[in-house]
Amino acid sequence: MRIWACVPLFSFLVTAAPAFAGEQVLYGPPPAWVKPVEASRIDRSAKTPLVLYDIQQRIADGTITSFVDTAVKLDSPMALTGAGTSNAQWLPDKGDLTVYKVEILRGDQTIDVLAGGDRYTVLRREADLESRVLNGTLTATLAVPGLQLGDILRIAYTVSLKDPTLNGETEGSIPLIAKPLEAGLAHQKVSWPQDTTVHWKAGPGAIKVTEGQANGDRFIAVDLPLPKPKDPPEMAPSRFTRPPMLQVGTFEDWQQVSRTFAPLYDTAGGGAALDAQVAAIVKKTADPVERAALATRFVQDHVSYLANGMSSGNYTPQAPADTLKARYGDCKAKTLLLLAMLEKMGIEAEPALVNSQFGDAVPDMLPIPGAFDHVIVKARIAERDYWLDGTSAGTRLSNIADTPTFGYVLPLRSKGAGLERIEQRIPEQPGAEITIVLDETAGIDLPPLLTLTGRISGPQGTLLHSIAEQASEEQKRELIQTFATTLYENLLFTRTAIAYDDETATATLTASGIISPAWQNNSGTIQQKLDFFPSARTYFEFDRSRPEWRDIPVVLGETKYNVILAEVLLPEGEDGYLLRGRPNLDETVALNHVQRSLSLSGNHVRGREVATSLANELPPAEIPAARAAAGRIANSVAILQAPTNAARAWQYGRPELAKRLVAHEKAYAEAIARYTSETNAWSSRAHFREGTTNFKGALADWDKVVELEPNAENFTHRAQAKAALGDFEGAAKDLREAHEMAASAETAIALAQILGKIGGTAEAVSLLDTFDDLGENHQSFVAAKADTLALAGRKDEGLALIDTLVAENPADGNVLNISCWYRARFDVGAATMLETCDRAVETTDNPFAAIDSRALAKLKAGRLEEARKDAQTGLSLNSRSYHTALVLAFVERELGEESGRKQLQYFARTFPGLVRDYETYGLKI
């Protein structure tokens, strides 16, 4: 969880943005030390919108005064609208503001807006109240009259800033603009009396700063804009990527900053409310660590965040009694309250300043308060440091020892302190525990039923709870789905839920659904990669090849401890599943340690992976070794291998296998109820039903899909379901609709093939001739045309087309297989059929398809044992092929085997469209 960065802590330091001060806006000339840019130097014909950007600052007597002079060209309607009202925000207790000029430069004219009597109007409202910031900031506005497109609006003012909490010291943090932002005249200058010691630092990188002396002053100056920063490499530390900044100040070192701020965190005067809260905690437990956790939890949960910057509150924390009474406070108030509670419990603790955005860059910064934007508590119990953040959330005894990734801190002590680095340590409890259960008991061809449970604790868990508390039911659903799809992209959700345990600060997200089948055919071996663990996606491809990158380390992310638990439930009655590859792993890559264990017992796979990491940096020299280690981890995925007797989807028309589908039907029904008006759930169930031989059920689903979304793709799918049921006429009607909606080579071929089966030969041939572009689809067009002619009794004409295709591509295994398949089906070209089939098997890149075709050819040729061997070989390569199983059944029947007869009866009941096709090939059941 991202903590409330305590921006108001130092948000009103001197910057190049307007920061007006004083209860009333004053008007008058700038101080004598200012050298305004002469109007004659402003290029009124400049193409850049920022024509002038002149910042001059003066440090003297504990005060920093800034002169800001900008001129902006209104070269677009958007710029004109934006500049129509000038807004100014300021703190009324920090100094004086004087507006010097508001001018409109139009051609050779200079229009003095202030001379016309126009003035800024003060609005009595908090500028940042919407961001939970109460800081005394008021807003003044000026509707600049008479602005026109092409005008240049010039505004100049001075603002002084003196903060009593700095004990006479001064500081400033000035952003430096850089290209590609263009500016006409742009300059930054800071000056101070020679007898004043002012320190400065510009960075990151080498920034050209001019030093000089004039009129008894010292000064530094920077010409702007700076050159465009070079693109940083991926995962570079923030000290290389932070915006360019000029820091100035009179503090000598970090110790002085620490000493200056330490008195602000005096814990005296807590009051009765604080005493009562401490007493309740002390009564509950004697363990000082648990007491610290309970105190932190109280500050996080019972004091809302609201930055209070009133009465020098930008640096000064609100008193604990006031915080408890108001029940709100910023990081300073929460820190002081927590310190007061810990002190009363006898727990050693001190405040510590941090930079929530650029923590690793603090040592490169100037020792000034502006190097920090947040404050936390450093507690020490039993020789161990604990870093407690009142603006965070979800702190419990189980995670109180977790270390934040702020990099460096500055403890605030009366004797002063230097910077300290937060030493990272692995959390004692997992921040995330994900449980994955894949129910594959229905079979390897079916989509697994997934149950995903995520237990997220600590700040992230509390954040999820906070979001869910304010979310609608639909938004909660989307939140959980977003979580789940980070692990499984194509998940069809059936159920989602979120719960929260306040005692453990743990949010539990649960998602159930259906995912795509994970089993794949690897040269006849059916395997599933068990790649659900994060280690399967380990990579370390961070480039440091450019010369300017070679010394930049790689940021290794956050300190974490995550656990993934996984189960795979396999079908009962299918013994012989094997666990291959590397089930166990214990590797480290760039301070990321991965331990994995997997086991297979019976038909149940169990696995656990633990990933821990430390927030740190990896030197560039160690990147090659880390990359190699990451590659080893990613390639160590374990593999599950299915037995040869595993049921395939085409067999699920049998009652004993159909029983396995009950859970899937229920899951799909839940998904459809969840997404009633969307086609995805309906089409997913349709595909599932087609795959498991329930073509009637699939057709009903496609009817609904077409009703909801009548496009070419869905008409084509419905046509396939109708064809599988033997309704070629209905399929032709749908394919005609699809072709008329989105004519293509694919729709033309599909429509022609079905027309050929119902006697529409002339139309089919005309369609194929029209769409055959003799390009990449030419072979498919020729094959479809030959089939159409054969079905019309013109098989010799079809063979002539095939032979021409072979002559044009004599070494193309796919073309040879087309020829083999055509000859076998239509009993033509028998003299060279087997020779053609053999050549197809020898030359094709897809031996299964060619062997399948040759099995039919040998069946037709009466070479039954050879046909059996080819069919069995084909099924060993692809046991999902019901076409091959049908050919084998014909072979076995011809050999007089009862198994063949029974198998053919099954096909007759289950695949009417396929049986109708084979009848046209002379193979009747």
TORNUDREN-686379 format. One record per residue (C-alpha): x, z, y; residue in three letters. Coordinates in pm, whole numbers, padded with zeros to 5 digits, always signed. Each point is the difference from the previous one (the first is absolute). Last residue first. Layout:
XZYala
...
***
This chain:
-02219-04102-04829ile
+00067-00354+00103lys
+00338-00153+00074leu
-00042-00368+00088gly
+00158+00026+00345tyr
-00346-00006+00161thr
-00079+00304-00216glu
+00303+00164+00150tyr
-00154-00009+00348asp
-00332+00143-00120arg
+00189+00283-00170val
+00177+00078+00327leu
-00328+00013+00187gly
-00166+00220-00262pro
+00286+00255-00004phe
-00138+00325-00147thr
-00243-00078-00276arg
+00171-00319-00123ala
+00340+00164+00046phe
-00099+00290-00223tyr
-00133-00239-00263gln
+00330-00185+00013leu
+00186+00324-00062gln
-00215+00075-00299lys
+00070-00342-00153arg
+00371+00028+00064gly
+00024+00342-00158ser
-00179-00132-00309glu
+00289-00233-00080glu
-00075-00340-00148gly
+00306-00174+00144leu
-00231-00198+00228glu
-00145+00332+00116arg
+00350+00131+00071glu
+00083-00309+00209val
-00323+00025+00200phe
+00071+00369+00068ala
+00355-00085+00110leu
-00143-00253+00247val
-00233+00270+00138leu
+00285+00249+00037ala
+00195-00262+00195thr
-00288-00048+00242his
-00038+00382+00016tyr
+00342+00019+00161ser
+00063+00370+00077arg
+00251+00025-00286ser
+00244-00211+00196asn
+00339-00057-00162leu
-00100+00154-00332ser
-00330-00187+00031leu
+00185-00331+00032gly
+00216+00080-00301thr
-00314+00077-00199gln
-00154-00329+00108ala
+00319-00191-00082asp
+00025+00159-00345lys
-00366-00063-00077arg
+00037-00366+00104ala
+00301-00032-00227glu
-00207+00149-00282glu
-00286-00237+00080leu
+00172-00334+00023arg
-00334-00181-00002gly
+00088-00223+00298ala
-00281+00155+00207lys
+00140+00347-00073leu
+00348-00128+00078lys
-00117-00124+00339ala
-00180+00328+00071leu
+00319+00196-00072ala
+00197-00252+00207arg
-00209+00082+00308ser
+00064+00374-00042asp
+00370-00068-00054ile
+00009-00201+00325ala
-00179+00269+00202ala
+00220+00278-00142phe
+00325-00191+00055pro
-00041+00001+00379asn
+00316-00156+00145asp
-00069-00304-00214thr
+00265-00212-00165thr
+00002+00093-00370glu
-00369+00091-00029val
-00101-00323+00175ala
+00232-00205-00222arg
-00166+00151-00305asp
-00345-00080+00137cys
+00094-00363+00063thr
+00135-00034-00353glu
-00317+00161-00131leu
-00223-00246+00188met
+00197-00320-00061thr
-00221-00156-00270ala
-00303+00204+00105ala
-00043-00182+00329gly
-00360+00120+00022val
-00184+00288-00160asp
-00155+00124+00327phe
+00128+00357+00002arg
+00337-00060-00163ala
+00084-00311+00201arg
-00085+00170+00331tyr
+00199+00314-00079trp
+00308-00195-00105cys
-00016-00224+00309ser
-00044+00291+00240ile
+00285+00176-00184asn
+00223-00301+00059leu
-00090+00013+00370val
+00094+00370+00015asn
+00326-00061-00185gly
+00110-00262+00253asp
+00274-00207-00162ala
-00190-00330-00013pro
-00158+00033+00348asn
-00116-00349+00103glu
-00040-00110-00360ala
-00188+00324-00070val
-00242-00069+00286leu
-00056-00351-00130thr
-00067+00141-00345asp
-00258+00239+00147ile
-00185-00282+00178leu
+00005-00208-00319ala
-00131+00300-00191leu
-00301+00017+00232gly
-00077-00364-00057glu
+00026+00064-00374asp
-00236+00297+00034lys
-00283-00201+00149arg
-00285+00180-00179gly
-00133+00164+00319ala
+00176+00328-00085leu
+00320-00202-00031ala
-00045-00152+00347leu
-00048+00343+00158thr
+00299+00141-00187asp
+00221-00287+00124ala
-00121+00058+00356lys
+00078+00370-00018ala
+00349-00064-00141ala
+00071-00263+00267val
-00117+00231+00281phe
+00207+00291-00137ser
+00311-00218-00014gln
-00059-00120+00358his
-00029+00351+00149asn
+00345-00004+00163glu
-00049-00343+00150gly
-00176-00315-00115leu
-00266+00081+00260asp
-00275+00021-00262asp
-00307+00092+00206phe
-00192-00328-00007thr
+00099-00095-00355asp
-00110+00340-00125leu
-00337-00017+00172leu
-00063-00356-00121ser
+00084+00102-00356val
-00234+00300+00015ala
-00284-00199+00155glu
+00027-00269-00268ala
+00026+00251-00284thr
-00291+00227+00086gly
-00087+00047-00366gly
-00022+00379-00013ile
+00357+00079-00107lys
+00152-00254+00236gly
-00183+00163+00289leu
+00171+00330-00090ile
+00345-00157+00021gln
-00083-00192+00319ala
-00116+00316+00177leu
+00316+00192-00090ala
+00226-00292+00096ile
-00171-00051+00337ala
-00004+00374+00074thr
+00377+00025-00062glu
+00091-00312+00194ala
-00199+00128+00295ser
-00347-00012+00152ala
-00106+00324+00165ala
-00377+00037+00034met
-00099-00323-00179glu
+00239+00080-00281his
-00135+00351-00042ala
-00361-00120-00006glu
+00090-00266-00260arg
+00174+00269-00201leu
-00318+00206+00003asp
-00215-00287-00126lys
+00256-00096-00263ala
+00005+00356-00134ala
-00376-00004-00036gly
+00024-00323-00205glu
+00289+00137-00207phe
-00203+00305-00107asp
+00211+00079-00308gly
+00032+00370+00081leu
+00365-00048+00101ala
-00115-00289+00220ala
-00240+00230+00183lys
+00276+00254+00062ala
+00233-00275+00125gln
-00270-00131+00234ala
-00041+00349+00144arg
+00369+00008+00084his
-00020-00341+00165thr
-00302+00105+00209phe
+00201+00304+00109asn
+00297-00205+00113glu
-00215-00253+00184ala
-00184+00259+00209asn
-00338+00170-00034pro
+00091+00357+00098glu
-00267+00260-00071leu
-00224-00216-00219glu
+00303-00161-00163val
+00135+00345-00086val
-00337+00107-00139lys
-00024-00304-00226asp
+00363+00059-00097trp
-00101+00345-00124asp
-00283-00140-00212ala
+00238-00261-00140leu
+00249+00270-00097ala
-00266+00188-00191gly
-00088-00317-00189lys
+00368-00072-00062phe
+00070+00336-00161asn
+00310-00130-00183thr
+00239+00281+00112thr
+00182-00216+00254gly
-00326-00133+00138glu
-00127+00354+00044arg
+00313+00108+00186phe
-00012-00308+00223his
-00364+00072+00083ala
+00079+00366+00061arg
+00262-00098+00254ser
-00239-00251+00158ser
-00265+00268+00053trp
+00251+00252+00137ala
+00151-00254+00239asn
-00327-00152+00122thr
-00095+00259+00261glu
-00355+00117+00077ser
-00016+00268-00268thr
+00355+00131+00046tyr
-00035+00356-00129arg
-00281-00084-00239ala
+00210-00290-00124ile
+00297+00230-00056ala
-00217+00248-00191glu
-00137-00279-00220ala
+00356-00119-00062tyr
+00098+00348-00116ala
-00299+00030-00233lys
+00070-00340-00152glu
+00361+00102-00044his
-00090+00325-00175ala
-00232-00184-00242val
+00250-00275-00085leu
+00156+00165-00305arg
-00325-00028-00190lys
+00036-00382+00017ala
+00294+00039-00237leu
-00202+00116-00300glu
-00285-00233+00096pro
+00214-00317-00007arg
-00026-00209+00316gly
+00314+00181+00108tyr
+00227-00234-00197gln
+00078-00230+00294trp
+00153+00296+00188ala
+00276+00064-00249arg
+00020+00298-00235ala
+00350+00130-00069ala
+00114-00094-00351asn
+00340-00125+00114thr
+00084+00342+00141pro
+00041+00045+00377ala
+00331+00069+00172gln
+00039+00248+00287leu
+00294-00058+00231ile
+00212+00244+00198ala
+00124-00101+00344val
+00377+00031+00035ser
+00045-00303+00222asn
-00104+00183+00318ala
+00239+00286-00077ile
+00298-00224-00067arg
-00071-00202+00314gly
-00018+00316+00210ala
+00338+00109-00137ala
+00152-00336+00092ala
-00140+00018+00353arg
+00126+00357+00039ala
+00349-00107-00108ala
-00005-00290+00245pro
-00133+00225+00284ile
+00275+00264-00027glu
+00229-00159+00259ala
-00289-00006+00248pro
-00015+00381+00006pro
-00331+00138-00129leu
-00195+00229+00230glu
-00206+00305-00079asn
-00349+00119-00079ala
+00035+00127-00355leu
-00185-00149-00294ser
-00192+00103-00308thr
-00193-00215-00244ala
-00151+00144-00319val
-00149-00233-00260glu
-00222+00107-00286arg
-00138-00199-00291gly
-00249+00021-00282arg
-00100-00285-00231val
-00278+00062-00252his
-00075-00211-00305asn
+00203+00207-00244gly
+00253+00180+00213ser
+00187-00217+00246leu
+00239+00168+00243ser
+00124-00057+00353leu
+00241+00204+00212ser
+00123-00075+00349arg
+00240+00169+00239gln
+00078-00166+00333val
+00240+00137+00263his
+00014-00155+00346asn
+00326+00100+00167leu
+00102-00367+00031ala
-00096-00091-00356val
-00006+00265-00269thr
-00098-00056-00361glu
-00158+00187-00291asp
-00221-00227-00206leu
-00194+00021-00325asn
-00226-00272-00142pro
+00270-00269+00008arg
-00119-00315-00177gly
-00255+00017-00278arg
-00294+00221-00093leu
-00182-00138-00304leu
-00368-00034-00090tyr
-00037-00027-00378gly
-00343+00136-00073asp
-00314-00164+00128glu
-00274+00232-00122gly
-00043+00166+00337glu
+00072-00210+00305pro
+00264+00132+00244leu
-00028+00273+00265leu
+00279-00030+00257val
+00090+00316+00189glu
+00204+00048+00315ala
+00126+00288+00213leu
+00183-00077+00325ile
+00178+00280+00186val
+00131+00004+00356asn
+00266+00209+00171tyr
+00097-00111+00347lys
+00258+00006+00277thr
-00073-00287+00231glu
+00151-00346+00033gly
+00348-00104-00110leu
+00123-00127+00336val
+00266-00264-00067val
+00329+00034+00185pro
+00119-00232+00281ile
+00372-00083-00011asp
-00038-00354-00134arg
-00291-00093+00222trp
+00186-00168+00290glu
+00195-00214-00246pro
-00319-00121-00170arg
-00007+00075-00373ser
-00175+00337+00016arg
-00314-00105-00186asp
-00214+00257-00178phe
-00123-00115-00337glu
-00043+00326-00188phe
-00284-00047-00242tyr
-00203+00216-00233thr
-00335-00152-00094arg
+00005+00102-00365ala
+00114+00345+00111ser
-00343+00050+00158pro
-00152+00048-00348phe
-00286-00232-00100phe
+00242-00249-00150asp
-00079+00061-00364leu
+00050-00368-00078lys
-00253-00110-00257gln
+00093-00220-00293gln
-00157-00245-00245ile
+00273-00179-00194thr
-00073-00368-00054gly
+00265-00131+00234ser
-00074+00278+00252asn
-00379+00016+00027asn
-00104+00246+00268gln
-00196+00326+00002trp
-00095+00148+00339ala
-00364-00099+00017pro
-00127+00009+00360ser
-00131+00330+00133ile
-00333+00181-00027ile
-00096+00308+00194gly
+00026+00368+00062ser
+00137+00167+00311ala
+00066+00365+00063thr
+00159+00154+00308leu
+00093+00367-00008thr
+00107+00158+00327ala
+00218+00306-00036thr
+00052+00265+00265ala
+00048+00254-00281thr
-00259+00250+00122glu
-00198-00270+00179asp
-00071-00198-00314asp
-00135-00339+00106tyr
-00212-00258-00177ala
-00023-00381+00011ile
-00202-00230-00222ala
-00011-00363-00110thr
-00192-00180-00274arg
-00029-00352-00143thr
+00275-00178+00186phe
+00122-00347-00095leu
+00375+00035+00033leu
+00209-00304+00079asn
+00275+00171+00198glu
+00085+00292-00226tyr
+00241+00262+00136leu
-00044-00044+00375thr
-00353-00106-00094thr
-00089+00357-00090ala
+00081+00152+00339phe
-00186-00274+00188thr
-00295+00048-00233gln
-00004+00370+00078ile
-00012-00061+00375leu
-00255-00279-00038glu
-00235+00230-00190arg
+00045+00271+00258lys
-00082-00255+00272gln
-00318-00099-00182glu
-00103+00362-00037glu
+00058+00054+00372ser
+00323+00159+00113ala
+00066+00313+00201gln
+00064+00231-00294glu
+00182-00279-00182ala
+00258-00034+00276ile
+00063+00374+00009ser
+00025+00016-00378his
+00249-00287-00005leu
+00204+00176+00269leu
-00006+00324-00197thr
+00133-00180-00307gly
+00271-00167+00205gln
+00107+00328+00158pro
+00023+00183-00334gly
-00145-00145-00316ser
-00106-00336-00138ile
-00156-00001-00345arg
-00073-00359-00099gly
-00221-00085-00294thr
-00038-00351-00136leu
-00234-00085-00285thr
+00035-00356-00121leu
-00206-00190-00255leu
+00224-00270-00139pro
-00119-00363+00018pro
-00048-00134-00352leu
+00246-00206-00198asp
+00182+00302-00142ile
-00307+00170-00140gly
-00285+00240+00074ala
+00228+00303-00017thr
+00192-00119+00304glu
-00081+00302+00218asp
+00278+00018+00256leu
+00039+00349+00146val
+00220+00040+00306ile
+00069+00343+00150thr
+00170+00023+00338ile
+00163+00320+00122glu
+00103-00003+00364ala
+00188+00258+00205gly
+00144+00137-00319pro
+00108+00366+00018gln
+00342+00152+00070glu
+00090-00265+00254pro
+00352-00146-00029ile
+00228+00132+00271arg
+00111-00142+00333gln
+00244+00176+00226glu
-00145-00001+00351ile
+00298-00073+00223arg
+00089+00251+00266glu
+00073-00068+00366leu
+00177+00272+00194gly
-00123+00344+00092ala
-00030+00223+00304gly
+00046+00373+00041lys
-00371+00049+00078ser
-00087-00227-00291arg
-00212-00315-00030leu
+00093-00192-00316pro
+00072-00369+00067leu
-00106-00221-00288val
+00147-00306-00168tyr
-00155-00235-00256gly
-00375+00039+00048phe
-00071-00076-00365thr
-00195+00316-00080pro
+00119+00224-00287thr
-00239+00140-00258asp
+00041+00376-00057ala
-00360+00071+00103ile
-00124-00235-00273asn
-00146+00224-00273ser
-00059+00294+00236leu
-00231-00221+00206arg
+00041-00222+00306thr
-00283-00256+00012gly
+00028-00098+00362ala
+00253-00083+00272ser
-00028+00130+00355thr
+00123+00350-00092gly
+00317-00139-00153asp
+00210+00231-00216leu
+00353-00080-00115trp
+00117+00256-00254tyr
+00366+00096-00036asp
+00117+00206-00297arg
+00218+00311-00004glu
-00288+00218-00122ala
-00233-00118+00275ile
+00110-00196+00307arg
-00261-00157+00224ala
+00056-00304+00223lys
-00312-00066+00202val
-00096-00333+00158ile
+00033-00174+00337val
-00070-00362+00094his
+00109-00277+00235asp
+00377+00046+00019phe
+00288-00179+00173ala
-00182+00072+00327gly
+00129+00358-00013pro
+00345-00132+00090ile
+00327-00022-00191pro
+00053-00378+00030leu
-00086-00195-00312met
+00218-00114-00290asp
-00052+00330-00186pro
-00379-00054+00041val
-00003-00339-00176ala
-00088+00129-00348asp
-00318+00154+00138gly
-00130-00311+00171phe
-00376+00027-00033gln
-00086+00369-00047ser
+00286+00125+00215asn
+00042+00369-00072val
+00025+00330+00191leu
+00033+00318-00206ala
-00178+00330+00051pro
+00132+00311-00180glu
-00091+00204-00307ala
+00105+00311-00194glu
-00304+00146-00177ile
-00090+00360+00079gly
-00371-00062-00026met
-00042+00060+00373lys
+00270-00258+00060glu
-00178-00253-00220leu
-00322+00032+00200met
+00179-00033+00334ala
+00195-00305-00122leu
-00324-00162-00119leu
-00160+00052+00340leu
+00309-00136+00176leu
+00004-00310-00220thr
-00372-00065+00044lys
+00032+00029+00377ala
+00302-00231+00014lys
-00155-00255-00237cys
-00320-00010+00204asp
-00277+00255+00018gly
-00357+00078-00095tyr
-00188+00303-00121arg
-00069+00105+00360ala
+00029+00371-00076lys
+00275-00040-00258leu
+00194-00228+00231thr
-00041+00234+00295asp
+00128+00294-00204ala
+00291-00210-00127pro
+00108-00094+00357ala
-00002-00373+00079gln
+00339-00159-00027pro
+00205-00092+00306thr
+00160-00345-00001tyr
-00280-00230+00110asn
-00193+00317+00079gly
+00136+00014+00353ser
-00337+00138+00107ser
-00216-00236-00209met
+00152-00203-00282gly
-00237+00104-00276asn
+00017-00236-00299ala
-00305+00048-00220leu
+00030+00037-00376tyr
-00245+00228-00170ser
+00097+00355-00094val
-00171+00119-00319his
+00140-00235-00263asp
+00361-00053+00103gln
+00058+00346+00145val
-00170+00167-00298phe
+00190-00215-00250arg
+00328+00095+00164thr
-00087+00369-00026ala
-00105-00043-00365leu
+00323-00180-00086ala
+00213+00260+00178ala
-00182+00275-00189arg
+00057-00189-00325glu
+00371-00011+00076val
+00003+00368+00098pro
-00163+00105-00331asp
-00191+00324+00060ala
-00338-00171-00016thr
-00360+00031+00124lys
+00044+00312+00212lys
+00282-00163+00196val
-00222-00302+00067ile
-00290+00207+00128ala
+00233+00213+00210ala
+00148-00312+00162val
-00347-00121+00099gln
-00091+00338+00142ala
+00321+00032+00197asp
-00052-00346+00149leu
-00350+00087+00110ala
+00119+00331+00143ala
+00251-00151+00239gly
+00302-00225-00040gly
+00181+00134+00304gly
+00365-00060-00084ala
+00106-00314-00189thr
+00250-00128+00258asp
+00017-00376-00056tyr
+00074-00103+00358leu
+00313+00213-00009pro
+00164-00245-00249ala
-00042-00306+00223phe
+00303+00037+00225thr
+00226+00139-00273arg
-00067-00300-00228ser
+00056-00252+00278val
+00321+00182+00088gln
+00117-00010-00362gln
-00076-00370-00017trp
+00261-00070+00268asp
+00076-00002+00371glu
-00354-00054+00129phe
+00001-00197+00325thr
-00188-00302-00125gly
-00021-00376-00039val
-00124-00216-00287gln
-00014-00380+00016leu
-00205-00143-00287met
-00010-00306-00222pro
-00286+00018-00254pro
+00085+00159-00336arg
+00128-00238-00271thr
+00356+00108-00075phe
-00056+00376+00037arg
-00323-00057-00192ser
+00183-00060-00325pro
-00027-00357-00137ala
-00258-00067-00272met
+00005-00378+00040glu
+00282-00138+00211pro
-00010+00021+00379pro
-00068-00311+00208asp
+00250-00017+00280lys
-00121+00150+00325pro
-00087-00257+00267lys
+00248+00038+00282pro
-00092+00274+00250leu
-00253-00081+00269pro
+00139+00134+00217leu
+00324+00090+00175asp
+00096+00363-00055val
+00134+00237+00264ala
+00180+00334+00008ile
+00058+00198+00315phe
+00226+00251+00169arg
-00074+00105+00351asp
+00210+00076+00311gly
-00099-00323+00170asn
+00084-00212-00305ala
+00147+00061-00343gln
-00018-00213-00315gly
-00094-00041-00364glu
-00141-00324-00143thr
-00181+00022-00335val
+00021-00279-00257lys
-00191+00108-00309ile
+00193+00021-00328ala
-00222+00117-00282gly
-00296+00232+00025pro
+00036+00095+00270gly
+00091+00132+00341ala
+00144+00345+00070lys
+00022+00208+00314trp
+00139+00327+00123his
-00042+00128+00354val
+00232+00251+00162thr
-00091+00046+00365thr
+00275+00011+00267asp
-00002-00381+00028gln
-00368+00000+00093pro
-00227-00193-00237trp
-00099-00363-00074ser
-00201-00185-00266val
-00052-00377+00008lys
-00211-00244-00203gln
-00034-00366+00097his
-00226-00295-00054ala
-00037-00301+00231leu
-00186-00289-00167gly
-00103+00152-00331ala
-00034-00137-00353glu
-00107+00200-00305leu
+00179-00169-00291pro
+00205+00185+00109lys
+00055+00365+00077ala
-00159+00273+00211ile
+00185+00329+00019leu
-00204+00315-00062pro
+00110+00291+00223ile
+00037+00351-00134ser
+00066+00254+00274gly
+00133+00352+00030glu
+00056+00269+00258thr
+00123+00357-00007glu
-00112+00267+00245gly
-00132+00241-00262asn
-00170-00276-00204leu
-00332+00189-00002thr
-00038-00058+00374pro
-00045-00375-00048asp
+00075-00213+00304lys
-00131-00355+00014leu
-00013-00227+00300ser
-00194-00324+00028val
+00075-00301+00218thr
-00217-00306+00047tyr
+00007-00380+00007ala
-00274-00249-00092ile
+00034-00379+00024arg
-00279-00231-00118leu
+00099-00367-00015ile
-00291-00240+00043asp
-00049-00309-00222gly
-00367+00069-00074leu
-00145+00194+00290gln
-00015+00366+00098leu
-00227+00080+00295gly
-00024+00376-00029pro
+00213+00220-00226val
-00241+00246-00158ala
+00214+00311+00020leu
-00020+00274-00259thr
+00128+00353-00031ala
+00006+00190-00326thr
+00063+00366-00064leu
+00227+00159-00258thr
-00056+00371-00039gly
+00129-00003-00355asn
-00291+00010-00243leu
+00091-00242-00278val
-00243-00048-00288arg
+00048-00378+00000ser
-00338-00051+00170glu
+00109+00252+00264leu
+00284-00227+00102asp
-00071-00068+00369ala
-00168+00332+00074glu
-00259-00051+00270arg
-00042+00056+00374arg
+00051-00357+00118leu
+00221-00032+00307val
-00066-00310+00212thr
+00300-00203+00111tyr
-00016-00135+00354arg
-00107-00314+00184asp
+00036+00018+00380gly
+00094-00360+00068gly
+00358+00106+00057ala
+00003+00123-00360leu
-00069-00351-00134val
+00283-00162+00196asp
-00040-00376-00057ile
+00325-00195-00005thr
-00049-00372+00051gln
+00249-00276-00080asp
-00187-00088-00323gly
-00207+00306-00078arg
+00185+00329-00033leu
-00250+00285-00021ile
+00142+00334+00104glu
-00042+00366-00095val
+00275+00200+00164lys
+00173+00336+00017tyr
-00228+00223-00204val
+00135+00354+00016thr
-00036+00238-00290leu
+00102+00361+00014asp
+00098+00254-00262gly
-00093+00154-00335lys
-00328+00185+00048asp
-00248-00285+00052pro
+00104-00188-00313leu
-00036-00373+00044trp
-00185-00313-00105gln
-00028-00319+00206ala
-00230-00296-00058asn
+00007-00330+00190ser
-00324-00196-00036thr
-00002-00380+00024gly
+00327-00017-00187ala
-00159-00043-00342gly
-00254-00256+00121thr
+00265-00211+00169leu
+00228+00021-00302ala
-00286-00118-00224met
-00088-00280+00240pro
+00361-00117-00018ser
+00303-00016+00227asp
-00042+00332+00178leu
+00368+00050+00077lys
+00114+00361-00017val
+00220+00176+00254ala
+00143+00342-00076thr
+00174+00266+00206asp
+00048+00345-00150val
+00194+00271+00185phe
+00059+00304-00215ser
+00091+00350+00108thr
+00165+00245-00236ile
+00011+00358+00121thr
+00231+00280-00104gly
+00179-00005+00335asp
+00078-00372-00014ala
-00056-00290-00242ile
-00102-00333+00154arg
-00169-00295-00162gln
-00034-00370+00083gln
-00218-00231-00212ile
-00043-00363+00109asp
-00213-00236-00207tyr
-00089-00313+00194leu
-00153-00332-00105val
-00152+00116-00326leu
-00235-00290-00082pro
+00292-00242-00044thr
-00043-00346+00152lys
+00151+00092+00334ala
-00135-00184+00305ser
-00012+00314+00213arg
+00363+00073-00073asp
+00047+00344+00152ile
+00328+00023+00192arg
-00169-00064+00338ser
-00213+00310-00052ala
+00311+00215+00020glu
+00046+00228-00300val
-00026+00362+00104pro
+00318+00205+00040lys
-00106+00358-00068val
+00233+00277+00116trp
-00201+00045+00320ala
-00314+00107-00186pro
-00293-00247-00027pro
-00237-00061+00292pro
-00349+00150+00018gly
-00326+00065-00182tyr
-00100+00311-00194leu
-00235+00020-00302val
-00155+00345-00009gln
+00054+00282-00249glu
+00357-00103-00051gly
+00156-00221-00271ala
-00014-00366-00108phe
+00151-00116-00326ala
+00024-00380+00017pro
+00192-00146-00294ala
+00377-00033+00028ala
+00038+00343-00142thr
+00082+00344+00135val
-00108+00272-00238leu
-00370+00064-00022phe
-00039-00025-00375ser
+00231+00284-00095phe
-00222+00231-00202leu
-00298-00227+00067pro
+00109-00212-00298val
-00039+00277-00258cys
-00005-00238-00292ala
-00313+00112-00184trp
+00133-00026-00351ile
-00016-00321-00200arg
-00131+00079-00344met
***
